[in-house]
Every structure is written in structure tokens, then in C-alpha cells.
Amino acid sequence: MSLNVGIVGLPNVGKSTIFQAITSAPAEAANYPFCTIEPNVGIVQVPDVRMNKITEFIKPQKVIPAVMEFVDIAGLVAGASKGEGLGNQFLGHIRQVSAIAHVVRCFENPDIIHVAGKIDPLSDIEVINIELAFADLESVEKRIKNSGRMLKSNDKAVKAQALIAQPALEKLKIALEEGHPARSVDLDKEELEAIKDLHLITLKDMLYVCNVDEDSISEDNDHVKAVKELAAKEGSKVIKICGSIESEISQLDTVEEKTEFLADMGLEESGLDILVKAGYELLGLNTYFTAGVQEVRAWTFDDGYKAPQCAGIIHTDFEKGFIKAEVYHCEDLFVHHSEAKLKEAGKFRIEGKEYIVKDGDIMHFRFNV
């Protein structure tokens, strides 16, 4: 399982600059709108200091971290839902991601053109959110139009799903017409399942990424404060990234150089680290590890997964034939230093099918197929 995040925003807010810096992948970054047409995709390793500590006590032949996928989607503009710019094409790319990172320009620089001619992050956010809502509204209205046929279907399953979906669609239509996101609508699990195939953009979790200058990394400027105030009302999360700093970090070759650079800047972690952590939190994701002499590997799983489900992330046969799991926590390994000492301390456990896996667990699955 990999985390898939689409990076969206108005043209020239720094999306491609941030994408290129954190993924070290080539992405066009120019001082004019629509320099990104096709979405750029970058795969990054998820930084996790626990992996390095695990390898101090279990010496593997290789280390395989979890990965996170970023998709740099071209800048949207007002009217995108009606095809302005290359709107419909861009909106189609957004439907394919798991979550959205909305990059908002929160810095002043007269040399970098803003598509609206002024720096106003709240206005920028409104433009994007309204366009995404209108795009979803079109999908909802199409489904409502076709729901009569589905309600009359001889297929009991199709009819039952349509009956569940109908009130949900009406609630969504009202909210989206007012420019509110689908995630603001109170839908139960059955309703969410019934409309799942619509792939509504505004139903996805959204994170606001304030692109700031170096001076605003340590202390919020007025633009960032305004975004945080808005996000608090929405129940959304906000992080700050300085695109120029991330660009400099991406040019450094070694971990030591990057660590020294961050220290000189008075920073404890890079924008990439902050973004990955925020992404995991946004989607309710955790990490468990498998560890042995062949490899130490990180696996991403949904919070609340039980042992068989986590086993299935490695291979479906592991879940089908699950017998039990040998489990201990990485923090206990850091204290006791070996599996033998863990067993002596009673920290090495055998867990069954109902065990809810914890973030940081080290697991070995027993299965039979």
C-alpha cells in the first residue's frame, strides 16, 4: 500500500517547485501559467528513523522503506470545471489520487507572476474549492438523472444501492451548489459506499500547504494566519513549506549534508518529512515492519487493521491462510536489543486473527495455503 497524494493549486503558487524539490524528479517549473500539462509522478521513500534503529540490532542484507507517491497536477483556474485552461483534463487527474495537498501561495515576490495579479491566499483557496465542488456537482447531477432507471432495475442489488444513494445524492447536490465540499456532508457508511464509484474529488481528505518565504518558516506571516483560520473552520490541516529551502536541500548529496543544512536554518526536519507525516495522519495510516537477515522492510497499513489484513498487504495468500503472527514492538527491541532478550522479558508475543496491529510493530506471519 502506498500513499498517493495529488498536489493542486493555482498556477505559479509553487506546486511544481515543491514537487521537484521533495521528489528530486524533473518537473517543469516556469514563471508562466500551465507549464505543467501532463501530471508528473514522483515516488519518494518515507523517512522513518525507526528503520535505522532496527538495523542496529537486526543486520539485514537490504532495507526497504515505505513509499509515498506524489502527483503534480497542472494549475487550475476559475472556470476549470467548465473547461477553462485545460480544466476538465486536470480535474480527471485529481479523481485518481487518495488525498489532496492544496498548495497556497503565502509569500510576496513581484518577480513571480500571480495568475490573479495579487497575493490573496483565501481568494485562491475559494477559486480551487469552488471549481472542485462544481466538478463534483456535475457528477452528482448526472447520477441523479440516471437514478430513476436504476430504481426501476430488475437487479435487486442495483435497486438497493440506488435506494441508499438517492438521499445521499440530494444532500450532496445542495452542498455542492453552495460551493461546499462533499466531505462537509454528513453521510453514513452505507451512503458513502453507495456513491463510492463517483470518485468525488471533494470527498477526498485535503491538506493545505502554505508555500512561504524563509522568514515565515519560524513565524507565521499574515497570509499563513489567514489560511490557518480558514482551515480551523473547515476542520482541515495546515503545514508550511518553503519551496526555496526545499530546492536547496534537494541539491545536497548526503544525509549528513542535509542534516547540517537544516540545523543551520534552525529546522528540525525538512518539508518532505512534515508533508509525509501530515499525509499519514490525514489518511489514518500507520507502519509495521518485517525484520530479518534478508531484509528490514516497512509496510503501510490503515489504522485499525487486524493481523490477517496486514499480512494480506504482503501477499493475499498470507491473509487467506493466516494462522498466527509473531509480534513485538520496535521500541521494545530498542530496549532489549535482540529477540532472545525480548522473549526473556515477555515482550515477544503470539497473536491471532483478532489482534489489532499497532504502529511500530515488528511482525512475522505464519500461514498455510
The 8 nearest C-alpha neighbors of each residue, nearest first, counted from 0:
[[1, 299, 312, 300, 2, 298, 65, 66],
 [2, 0, 67, 66, 3, 299, 68, 65],
 [1, 3, 67, 68, 4, 0, 66, 97],
 [2, 4, 68, 97, 96, 69, 67, 1],
 [5, 3, 98, 69, 99, 96, 97, 70],
 [4, 6, 70, 99, 96, 69, 100, 71],
 [5, 7, 100, 71, 72, 70, 101, 99],
 [8, 6, 101, 72, 102, 100, 5, 74],
 [9, 7, 102, 74, 101, 75, 103, 10],
 [8, 10, 74, 75, 76, 12, 11, 123],
 [11, 9, 74, 32, 12, 114, 33, 8],
 [12, 10, 13, 113, 32, 9, 30, 112],
 [11, 13, 104, 10, 14, 9, 103, 102],
 [12, 14, 16, 11, 15, 17, 242, 210],
 [15, 13, 17, 16, 12, 18, 102, 6],
 [14, 16, 18, 17, 28, 13, 19, 26],
 [17, 15, 13, 19, 18, 14, 28, 20],
 [16, 18, 20, 242, 14, 15, 19, 13],
 [19, 17, 15, 20, 16, 21, 22, 14],
 [18, 20, 23, 24, 16, 22, 17, 26],
 [21, 19, 246, 17, 23, 249, 245, 18],
 [20, 22, 18, 271, 19, 23, 17, 245],
 [21, 23, 24, 19, 41, 20, 43, 18],
 [24, 22, 19, 20, 21, 249, 25, 18],
 [23, 25, 22, 19, 41, 26, 20, 18],
 [26, 24, 19, 23, 27, 39, 22, 41],
 [27, 25, 19, 15, 28, 24, 39, 18],
 [26, 28, 35, 34, 29, 15, 25, 16],
 [29, 27, 15, 16, 26, 34, 30, 35],
 [28, 30, 31, 34, 27, 11, 32, 15],
 [29, 31, 111, 112, 11, 32, 28, 34],
 [30, 32, 29, 34, 33, 11, 112, 10],
 [33, 31, 10, 34, 11, 30, 114, 74],
 [34, 32, 35, 74, 73, 36, 10, 31],
 [33, 35, 32, 27, 29, 36, 31, 28],
 [36, 34, 73, 33, 37, 27, 38, 72],
 [37, 35, 73, 33, 34, 38, 72, 89],
 [36, 38, 35, 39, 73, 72, 89, 71],
 [39, 37, 72, 71, 70, 36, 40, 73],
 [38, 40, 71, 70, 37, 26, 41, 72],
 [41, 39, 70, 69, 71, 38, 42, 68],
 [40, 42, 69, 22, 68, 24, 43, 70],
 [43, 41, 68, 67, 69, 66, 22, 40],
 [44, 42, 67, 66, 22, 45, 68, 41],
 [43, 45, 66, 65, 64, 46, 67, 42],
 [44, 46, 66, 65, 67, 64, 47, 43],
 [47, 45, 44, 272, 48, 64, 275, 65],
 [48, 46, 49, 50, 45, 51, 64, 65],
 [49, 47, 50, 51, 52, 46, 53, 45],
 [48, 50, 52, 47, 51, 53, 329, 359],
 [51, 49, 53, 48, 52, 47, 54, 295],
 [52, 50, 54, 48, 49, 53, 55, 47],
 [51, 53, 49, 55, 50, 54, 48, 333],
 [54, 52, 50, 55, 51, 56, 57, 49],
 [55, 53, 57, 58, 56, 51, 52, 50],
 [54, 56, 52, 53, 57, 58, 51, 336],
 [55, 57, 54, 53, 336, 58, 337, 52],
 [58, 56, 54, 55, 53, 59, 291, 292],
 [57, 59, 54, 292, 56, 55, 60, 291],
 [60, 58, 292, 294, 293, 61, 295, 291],
 [59, 61, 293, 294, 292, 58, 62, 295],
 [60, 62, 294, 59, 293, 63, 295, 296],
 [61, 63, 295, 294, 296, 64, 59, 60],
 [64, 62, 296, 295, 297, 61, 65, 294],
 [65, 63, 297, 296, 44, 45, 66, 62],
 [66, 64, 297, 45, 298, 44, 299, 63],
 [67, 65, 44, 45, 43, 1, 64, 42],
 [66, 68, 2, 43, 1, 42, 3, 45],
 [69, 67, 42, 3, 41, 2, 4, 43],
 [68, 70, 4, 41, 40, 5, 3, 42],
 [69, 71, 40, 5, 39, 6, 72, 38],
 [70, 72, 6, 39, 38, 5, 40, 69],
 [73, 71, 38, 7, 6, 70, 89, 5],
 [72, 74, 35, 36, 89, 33, 75, 38],
 [75, 73, 10, 9, 8, 33, 7, 72],
 [74, 76, 9, 79, 8, 86, 73, 10],
 [77, 75, 79, 9, 78, 84, 74, 83],
 [76, 78, 79, 126, 130, 75, 83, 127],
 [77, 79, 83, 81, 80, 76, 82, 130],
 [80, 78, 86, 83, 82, 81, 76, 77],
 [81, 79, 134, 130, 78, 82, 86, 133],
 [82, 80, 78, 79, 83, 86, 87, 134],
 [81, 83, 86, 79, 87, 80, 85, 84],
 [84, 82, 79, 78, 86, 85, 81, 76],
 [85, 83, 86, 79, 82, 76, 75, 33],
 [84, 86, 88, 83, 82, 87, 89, 79],
 [87, 85, 79, 82, 89, 83, 84, 88],
 [86, 88, 90, 82, 89, 85, 80, 91],
 [87, 89, 91, 86, 90, 85, 92, 82],
 [90, 88, 86, 92, 91, 87, 73, 85],
 [91, 89, 87, 93, 92, 88, 86, 94],
 [90, 92, 88, 89, 94, 93, 87, 95],
 [91, 93, 89, 90, 94, 95, 88, 72],
 [94, 92, 90, 95, 91, 96, 5, 89],
 [95, 93, 91, 92, 200, 96, 198, 90],
 [94, 96, 93, 92, 97, 91, 198, 5],
 [97, 95, 3, 4, 5, 98, 94, 93],
 [98, 96, 3, 4, 203, 95, 99, 2],
 [99, 97, 4, 204, 203, 96, 205, 5],
 [100, 98, 205, 5, 4, 6, 101, 206],
 [99, 101, 206, 6, 205, 207, 5, 102],
 [100, 102, 207, 7, 8, 208, 6, 206],
 [103, 101, 208, 8, 209, 207, 7, 14],
 [104, 102, 209, 210, 120, 208, 12, 105],
 [103, 105, 12, 210, 106, 120, 209, 102],
 [104, 106, 211, 222, 210, 209, 103, 223],
 [107, 105, 211, 212, 104, 108, 210, 222],
 [108, 106, 109, 118, 105, 212, 104, 111],
 [107, 109, 110, 111, 106, 112, 118, 212],
 [110, 108, 111, 107, 112, 113, 117, 116],
 [109, 111, 108, 112, 30, 107, 113, 11],
 [112, 110, 109, 108, 30, 113, 11, 107],
 [111, 113, 110, 114, 30, 11, 109, 116],
 [114, 112, 116, 115, 11, 117, 111, 118],
 [113, 115, 116, 10, 112, 11, 32, 9],
 [116, 114, 113, 117, 118, 123, 112, 119],
 [115, 117, 113, 114, 112, 118, 119, 109],
 [118, 116, 115, 119, 113, 114, 112, 107],
 [119, 117, 120, 107, 113, 116, 104, 105],
 [118, 120, 122, 121, 117, 123, 222, 105],
 [121, 119, 123, 122, 103, 124, 104, 118],
 [122, 120, 124, 123, 119, 125, 226, 225],
 [121, 123, 125, 120, 119, 124, 126, 118],
 [124, 122, 120, 126, 121, 125, 119, 127],
 [125, 123, 121, 127, 122, 126, 128, 120],
 [124, 126, 122, 128, 123, 127, 129, 121],
 [127, 125, 123, 129, 124, 128, 77, 130],
 [126, 128, 130, 124, 125, 129, 131, 123],
 [127, 129, 125, 131, 130, 126, 124, 132],
 [128, 130, 132, 178, 126, 131, 127, 125],
 [131, 129, 133, 127, 80, 132, 128, 79],
 [130, 132, 134, 128, 129, 133, 127, 135],
 [131, 133, 129, 135, 175, 130, 134, 178],
 [134, 132, 136, 130, 135, 131, 129, 80],
 [133, 135, 80, 131, 137, 132, 136, 130],
 [136, 134, 138, 132, 133, 137, 199, 139],
 [137, 135, 133, 139, 138, 134, 175, 140],
 [136, 138, 140, 135, 134, 139, 141, 133],
 [139, 137, 135, 141, 136, 140, 142, 134],
 [140, 138, 136, 142, 141, 137, 143, 135],
 [141, 139, 143, 137, 142, 138, 136, 144],
 [142, 140, 144, 138, 139, 143, 137, 145],
 [141, 143, 145, 139, 144, 140, 146, 138],
 [144, 142, 146, 140, 145, 141, 139, 168],
 [145, 143, 141, 142, 146, 140, 147, 148],
 [144, 146, 142, 143, 147, 148, 141, 149],
 [145, 147, 149, 143, 148, 144, 142, 150],
 [148, 146, 150, 149, 145, 151, 144, 143],
 [147, 149, 151, 146, 150, 145, 152, 144],
 [148, 150, 146, 152, 151, 147, 158, 161],
 [151, 149, 158, 147, 148, 152, 161, 146],
 [152, 150, 148, 149, 147, 153, 158, 146],
 [153, 151, 149, 154, 150, 158, 148, 157],
 [152, 154, 155, 151, 158, 157, 150, 149],
 [153, 155, 152, 157, 156, 158, 159, 151],
 [154, 156, 158, 157, 159, 153, 152, 160],
 [155, 157, 159, 158, 154, 160, 161, 153],
 [158, 156, 160, 154, 159, 155, 161, 149],
 [157, 159, 150, 161, 155, 156, 160, 152],
 [160, 158, 156, 162, 161, 157, 155, 163],
 [159, 161, 163, 157, 162, 158, 193, 164],
 [162, 160, 164, 158, 163, 159, 150, 165],
 [161, 163, 159, 160, 165, 164, 158, 150],
 [164, 162, 160, 161, 165, 190, 193, 159],
 [163, 165, 161, 167, 193, 162, 190, 166],
 [164, 166, 168, 167, 162, 163, 161, 169],
 [167, 165, 169, 168, 164, 170, 163, 162],
 [166, 168, 164, 170, 165, 169, 190, 171],
 [169, 167, 171, 165, 166, 170, 164, 172],
 [168, 170, 172, 166, 171, 167, 165, 173],
 [171, 169, 167, 173, 168, 172, 166, 174],
 [170, 172, 168, 174, 169, 173, 175, 181],
 [173, 171, 169, 175, 170, 174, 176, 168],
 [172, 174, 176, 170, 171, 175, 169, 177],
 [175, 173, 179, 171, 177, 176, 172, 170],
 [174, 176, 178, 179, 177, 172, 132, 173],
 [177, 175, 173, 178, 174, 172, 136, 133],
 [176, 178, 175, 174, 179, 173, 132, 129],
 [177, 179, 175, 129, 176, 132, 174, 180],
 [178, 180, 175, 174, 177, 132, 181, 183],
 [181, 179, 201, 182, 183, 132, 175, 178],
 [180, 182, 202, 201, 183, 184, 171, 179],
 [181, 183, 202, 180, 184, 201, 203, 185],
 [182, 184, 181, 180, 185, 179, 174, 202],
 [185, 183, 182, 181, 186, 171, 170, 174],
 [184, 186, 183, 187, 182, 170, 181, 167],
 [187, 185, 190, 184, 191, 188, 167, 189],
 [186, 188, 190, 189, 191, 185, 192, 167],
 [189, 187, 191, 190, 192, 186, 193, 185],
 [188, 190, 192, 191, 187, 193, 163, 186],
 [191, 189, 193, 187, 192, 188, 164, 186],
 [192, 190, 188, 194, 193, 189, 195, 187],
 [191, 193, 195, 189, 190, 194, 188, 196],
 [192, 194, 190, 164, 191, 160, 195, 189],
 [195, 193, 191, 192, 196, 197, 164, 190],
 [194, 196, 192, 197, 193, 191, 198, 199],
 [195, 197, 198, 194, 193, 192, 199, 191],
 [198, 196, 195, 199, 194, 138, 139, 142],
 [199, 197, 196, 195, 94, 200, 194, 95],
 [198, 200, 202, 197, 135, 201, 94, 203],
 [201, 199, 202, 94, 203, 198, 135, 131],
 [202, 200, 180, 181, 203, 199, 182, 132],
 [201, 203, 182, 181, 199, 200, 204, 180],
 [204, 202, 201, 98, 200, 205, 97, 99],
 [203, 205, 98, 99, 202, 281, 206, 282],
 [206, 204, 99, 100, 98, 203, 207, 235],
 [205, 207, 100, 236, 237, 101, 99, 235],
 [208, 206, 237, 101, 100, 102, 236, 209],
 [209, 207, 102, 238, 239, 101, 237, 103],
 [208, 210, 239, 103, 105, 211, 102, 240],
 [211, 209, 240, 104, 241, 105, 103, 239],
 [212, 210, 241, 106, 105, 215, 209, 240],
 [211, 213, 214, 215, 106, 241, 216, 210],
 [214, 212, 215, 216, 241, 211, 244, 243],
 [213, 215, 212, 216, 217, 218, 211, 220],
 [214, 216, 218, 219, 213, 217, 212, 220],
 [215, 217, 213, 214, 218, 211, 219, 239],
 [218, 216, 215, 214, 219, 213, 265, 266],
 [217, 219, 215, 216, 220, 214, 223, 213],
 [220, 218, 215, 223, 224, 221, 217, 216],
 [219, 221, 223, 222, 215, 224, 218, 105],
 [220, 222, 224, 223, 225, 219, 105, 226],
 [223, 221, 225, 105, 224, 220, 226, 120],
 [224, 222, 226, 225, 220, 221, 219, 227],
 [225, 223, 221, 227, 222, 226, 228, 219],
 [224, 226, 228, 222, 223, 227, 221, 229],
 [227, 225, 223, 229, 228, 224, 230, 222],
 [228, 226, 230, 224, 229, 225, 231, 223],
 [229, 227, 225, 231, 226, 230, 224, 232],
 [228, 230, 226, 232, 227, 231, 225, 233],
 [231, 229, 235, 233, 227, 232, 228, 234],
 [230, 232, 234, 228, 233, 229, 227, 235],
 [231, 233, 229, 230, 234, 228, 235, 227],
 [234, 232, 230, 235, 231, 229, 183, 236],
 [233, 235, 231, 232, 230, 236, 229, 183],
 [236, 234, 230, 233, 231, 206, 205, 237],
 [235, 237, 206, 207, 230, 234, 238, 231],
 [238, 236, 207, 208, 206, 227, 235, 230],
 [237, 239, 208, 209, 207, 240, 236, 274],
 [240, 238, 209, 208, 210, 211, 241, 216],
 [241, 239, 210, 270, 242, 209, 211, 208],
 [242, 240, 211, 210, 244, 243, 212, 245],
 [241, 243, 17, 245, 244, 240, 246, 16],
 [242, 244, 246, 245, 241, 247, 212, 213],
 [245, 243, 247, 246, 241, 242, 248, 213],
 [244, 246, 248, 242, 247, 20, 243, 249],
 [247, 245, 20, 243, 249, 244, 248, 242],
 [246, 248, 244, 250, 245, 249, 243, 251],
 [249, 247, 245, 250, 251, 246, 257, 244],
 [248, 250, 246, 20, 247, 251, 245, 23],
 [249, 251, 247, 248, 252, 246, 20, 23],
 [252, 250, 248, 249, 253, 257, 256, 247],
 [253, 251, 250, 256, 254, 257, 249, 255],
 [254, 252, 256, 255, 251, 257, 258, 250],
 [253, 255, 257, 256, 258, 252, 251, 259],
 [254, 256, 258, 253, 257, 259, 260, 252],
 [257, 255, 259, 253, 254, 258, 260, 251],
 [256, 258, 260, 254, 259, 255, 248, 261],
 [259, 257, 255, 261, 260, 256, 254, 262],
 [258, 260, 262, 256, 257, 261, 255, 263],
 [259, 261, 257, 263, 262, 258, 256, 264],
 [262, 260, 266, 264, 258, 263, 259, 257],
 [261, 263, 265, 259, 264, 260, 266, 258],
 [264, 262, 260, 261, 265, 259, 266, 258],
 [263, 265, 261, 262, 266, 260, 259, 267],
 [264, 266, 262, 263, 261, 267, 217, 260],
 [267, 265, 261, 264, 262, 268, 269, 263],
 [266, 268, 261, 262, 265, 269, 258, 264],
 [269, 267, 266, 272, 270, 261, 273, 271],
 [270, 268, 271, 272, 273, 261, 267, 245],
 [269, 271, 273, 240, 272, 274, 245, 268],
 [270, 272, 274, 269, 273, 21, 275, 245],
 [273, 271, 275, 269, 270, 274, 268, 276],
 [272, 274, 270, 276, 271, 275, 277, 269],
 [273, 275, 271, 277, 272, 276, 270, 278],
 [276, 274, 278, 272, 277, 273, 271, 279],
 [277, 275, 279, 273, 278, 274, 272, 280],
 [276, 278, 274, 280, 275, 279, 281, 273],
 [279, 277, 275, 281, 276, 280, 274, 282],
 [280, 278, 284, 276, 282, 281, 277, 283],
 [279, 281, 283, 277, 278, 282, 276, 284],
 [280, 282, 278, 279, 283, 277, 204, 206],
 [283, 281, 279, 280, 284, 278, 204, 98],
 [282, 284, 280, 302, 281, 279, 301, 285],
 [285, 283, 301, 279, 302, 282, 300, 280],
 [284, 286, 358, 300, 299, 302, 301, 283],
 [287, 285, 299, 358, 298, 359, 300, 297],
 [286, 288, 360, 359, 298, 358, 297, 361],
 [289, 287, 297, 361, 296, 298, 360, 362],
 [288, 290, 296, 362, 361, 295, 363, 297],
 [289, 291, 295, 294, 288, 296, 361, 57],
 [292, 290, 293, 294, 59, 295, 57, 289],
 [291, 293, 59, 294, 58, 60, 57, 290],
 [294, 292, 60, 59, 291, 61, 295, 290],
 [295, 293, 59, 61, 291, 62, 60, 292],
 [294, 296, 290, 62, 289, 59, 291, 63],
 [295, 297, 63, 289, 288, 64, 62, 294],
 [298, 296, 288, 64, 65, 287, 286, 63],
 [297, 299, 287, 286, 65, 288, 300, 296],
 [300, 298, 286, 285, 0, 65, 284, 287],
 [301, 299, 285, 284, 286, 302, 298, 309],
 [302, 300, 284, 304, 283, 285, 303, 299],
 [301, 303, 284, 283, 304, 285, 300, 357],
 [302, 304, 355, 301, 305, 356, 357, 300],
 [305, 303, 302, 301, 355, 308, 356, 309],
 [304, 306, 355, 354, 308, 356, 307, 353],
 [305, 307, 309, 308, 354, 352, 356, 310],
 [308, 306, 318, 310, 309, 305, 352, 321],
 [309, 307, 311, 310, 305, 306, 304, 318],
 [310, 308, 306, 312, 311, 307, 305, 304],
 [309, 311, 307, 318, 317, 308, 312, 313],
 [310, 312, 318, 315, 314, 308, 313, 309],
 [313, 311, 309, 310, 314, 308, 0, 315],
 [312, 314, 311, 310, 315, 317, 309, 298],
 [315, 313, 311, 316, 317, 312, 310, 318],
 [314, 316, 311, 318, 317, 319, 312, 313],
 [317, 315, 319, 314, 318, 320, 368, 311],
 [318, 316, 310, 315, 311, 314, 320, 321],
 [317, 319, 311, 307, 321, 310, 315, 316],
 [320, 318, 316, 317, 321, 315, 368, 311],
 [321, 319, 367, 366, 368, 317, 318, 316],
 [320, 322, 366, 318, 317, 319, 307, 323],
 [323, 321, 366, 365, 320, 367, 351, 324],
 [322, 324, 351, 365, 350, 321, 364, 349],
 [325, 323, 364, 350, 363, 349, 365, 326],
 [324, 326, 349, 363, 362, 348, 364, 350],
 [327, 325, 362, 348, 361, 347, 324, 349],
 [326, 328, 347, 361, 360, 346, 348, 329],
 [327, 329, 360, 331, 330, 361, 359, 332],
 [328, 330, 332, 331, 359, 360, 361, 333],
 [331, 329, 333, 332, 328, 334, 359, 49],
 [330, 332, 334, 333, 329, 328, 335, 346],
 [333, 331, 329, 336, 335, 334, 330, 337],
 [332, 334, 330, 331, 336, 335, 329, 52],
 [333, 335, 331, 332, 336, 330, 329, 341],
 [334, 336, 332, 340, 337, 333, 341, 331],
 [337, 335, 332, 333, 56, 334, 340, 338],
 [338, 336, 340, 339, 335, 341, 332, 56],
 [337, 339, 341, 340, 342, 336, 347, 332],
 [340, 338, 342, 337, 341, 343, 336, 335],
 [339, 341, 343, 337, 342, 338, 335, 344],
 [342, 340, 338, 346, 344, 339, 343, 347],
 [343, 341, 347, 345, 339, 344, 340, 346],
 [342, 344, 340, 341, 345, 339, 346, 347],
 [345, 343, 341, 342, 346, 340, 347, 335],
 [346, 344, 342, 343, 347, 341, 348, 340],
 [345, 347, 341, 344, 342, 327, 348, 331],
 [348, 346, 342, 327, 341, 345, 326, 325],
 [349, 347, 326, 325, 346, 350, 327, 345],
 [348, 350, 325, 324, 326, 323, 351, 347],
 [349, 351, 324, 323, 354, 348, 325, 326],
 [352, 350, 323, 353, 354, 324, 349, 322],
 [351, 353, 354, 306, 307, 323, 305, 350],
 [354, 352, 351, 305, 355, 306, 350, 307],
 [353, 355, 305, 306, 352, 351, 350, 356],
 [356, 354, 305, 304, 303, 306, 353, 357],
 [355, 357, 305, 306, 354, 304, 358, 360],
 [358, 356, 360, 359, 355, 287, 285, 302],
 [357, 359, 285, 286, 360, 287, 356, 302],
 [358, 360, 287, 329, 328, 286, 357, 361],
 [359, 361, 328, 287, 357, 358, 327, 329],
 [362, 360, 288, 327, 289, 328, 326, 287],
 [363, 361, 326, 289, 325, 360, 288, 364],
 [362, 364, 325, 324, 289, 326, 365, 361],
 [365, 363, 324, 323, 325, 366, 362, 310],
 [364, 366, 323, 322, 324, 321, 363, 367],
 [367, 365, 321, 320, 322, 317, 364, 368],
 [366, 368, 320, 321, 322, 365, 317, 316],
 [367, 320, 316, 366, 319, 317, 321, 318]]
